[in-house]
Amino acid sequence: MDKNFSSIPTVGAAIEVMHYIFGHLNSEKSTVSSKKVTEIKHSLIHKLMPNYPY
């Protein structure tokens, strides 16, 4: 993972990035299992917003 990824300046930007990544992970082109997608989502949310309740 890019070390700059954790220094996104705003939560708004972080949410945009997450929507983009989630959209890619959920696309038909993705071969990642749904369980792995969920793990990745939770990992990203935890990195970007440590206090995010999920």
ZADO-1210 file (C-alpha; in nm, 4 decimals, padded with zeros to 6 digits):
<atoms>
<atom x="00.0000" y="00.0000" z="00.0000" code="MET" pos="1"/>
<atom x="00.1239" y="00.3470" z="-00.0876" code="ASP" pos="2"/>
<atom x="00.2529" y="00.5236" z="00.2239" code="LYS" pos="3"/>
<atom x="00.0817" y="00.8446" z="00.1088" code="ASN" pos="4"/>
<atom x="-00.2532" y="00.6659" z="00.1129" code="PHE" pos="5"/>
<atom x="-00.2886" y="00.7149" z="00.4883" code="SER" pos="6"/>
<atom x="-00.2310" y="01.0909" z="00.4649" code="SER" pos="7"/>
<atom x="-00.5424" y="01.1828" z="00.2650" code="ILE" pos="8"/>
<atom x="-00.6222" y="01.5421" z="00.3660" code="PRO" pos="9"/>
<atom x="-00.9980" y="01.5262" z="00.4194" code="THR" pos="10"/>
<atom x="-01.2606" y="01.2730" z="00.5134" code="VAL" pos="11"/>
<atom x="-01.4505" y="01.3798" z="00.2006" code="GLY" pos="12"/>
<atom x="-01.1556" y="01.2844" z="-00.0168" code="ALA" pos="13"/>
<atom x="-01.1164" y="00.9596" z="00.1746" code="ALA" pos="14"/>
<atom x="-01.4816" y="00.8751" z="00.1130" code="ILE" pos="15"/>
<atom x="-01.4407" y="00.9476" z="-00.2593" code="GLU" pos="16"/>
<atom x="-01.1399" y="00.7171" z="-00.2719" code="VAL" pos="17"/>
<atom x="-01.3299" y="00.4466" z="-00.0848" code="MET" pos="18"/>
<atom x="-01.6285" y="00.4731" z="-00.3199" code="HIS" pos="19"/>
<atom x="-01.3936" y="00.4360" z="-00.6168" code="TYR" pos="20"/>
<atom x="-01.2158" y="00.1360" z="-00.4665" code="ILE" pos="21"/>
<atom x="-01.5385" y="-00.0291" z="-00.3504" code="PHE" pos="22"/>
<atom x="-01.6933" y="00.0263" z="-00.6923" code="GLY" pos="23"/>
<atom x="-01.3972" y="-00.1456" z="-00.8526" code="HIS" pos="24"/>
<atom x="-01.4031" y="-00.4324" z="-00.6037" code="LEU" pos="25"/>
<atom x="-01.7760" y="-00.4827" z="-00.6576" code="ASN" pos="26"/>
<atom x="-01.7561" y="-00.4617" z="-01.0375" code="SER" pos="27"/>
<atom x="-01.8095" y="-00.7685" z="-01.2530" code="GLU" pos="28"/>
<atom x="-01.4477" y="-00.7473" z="-01.3664" code="LYS" pos="29"/>
<atom x="-01.3250" y="-00.8133" z="-01.0144" code="SER" pos="30"/>
<atom x="-01.2443" y="-01.1730" z="-00.9267" code="THR" pos="31"/>
<atom x="-01.2044" y="-01.1021" z="-00.5555" code="VAL" pos="32"/>
<atom x="-01.4393" y="-01.3029" z="-00.3350" code="SER" pos="33"/>
<atom x="-01.7145" y="-01.1132" z="-00.1544" code="SER" pos="34"/>
<atom x="-01.5676" y="-01.2163" z="00.1818" code="LYS" pos="35"/>
<atom x="-01.2305" y="-01.0719" z="00.0827" code="LYS" pos="36"/>
<atom x="-01.3999" y="-00.7533" z="-00.0429" code="VAL" pos="37"/>
<atom x="-01.5641" y="-00.7111" z="00.2984" code="THR" pos="38"/>
<atom x="-01.2290" y="-00.7606" z="00.4720" code="GLU" pos="39"/>
<atom x="-01.0667" y="-00.5030" z="00.2426" code="ILE" pos="40"/>
<atom x="-01.3499" y="-00.2543" z="00.3021" code="LYS" pos="41"/>
<atom x="-01.3223" y="-00.2862" z="00.6793" code="HIS" pos="42"/>
<atom x="-00.9441" y="-00.2575" z="00.6586" code="SER" pos="43"/>
<atom x="-00.9682" y="00.0610" z="00.4487" code="LEU" pos="44"/>
<atom x="-01.2342" y="00.2144" z="00.6710" code="ILE" pos="45"/>
<atom x="-01.0235" y="00.1349" z="00.9771" code="HIS" pos="46"/>
<atom x="-00.7138" y="00.2940" z="00.8182" code="LYS" pos="47"/>
<atom x="-00.8942" y="00.6049" z="00.6928" code="LEU" pos="48"/>
<atom x="-01.1323" y="00.6589" z="00.9835" code="MET" pos="49"/>
<atom x="-01.0119" y="00.4713" z="01.2933" code="PRO" pos="50"/>
<atom x="-01.3137" y="00.5818" z="01.4960" code="ASN" pos="51"/>
<atom x="-01.5665" y="00.4762" z="01.2301" code="TYR" pos="52"/>
<atom x="-01.8264" y="00.2492" z="01.3942" code="PRO" pos="53"/>
<atom x="-01.9045" y="-00.0585" z="01.1847" code="TYR" pos="54"/>
</atoms>
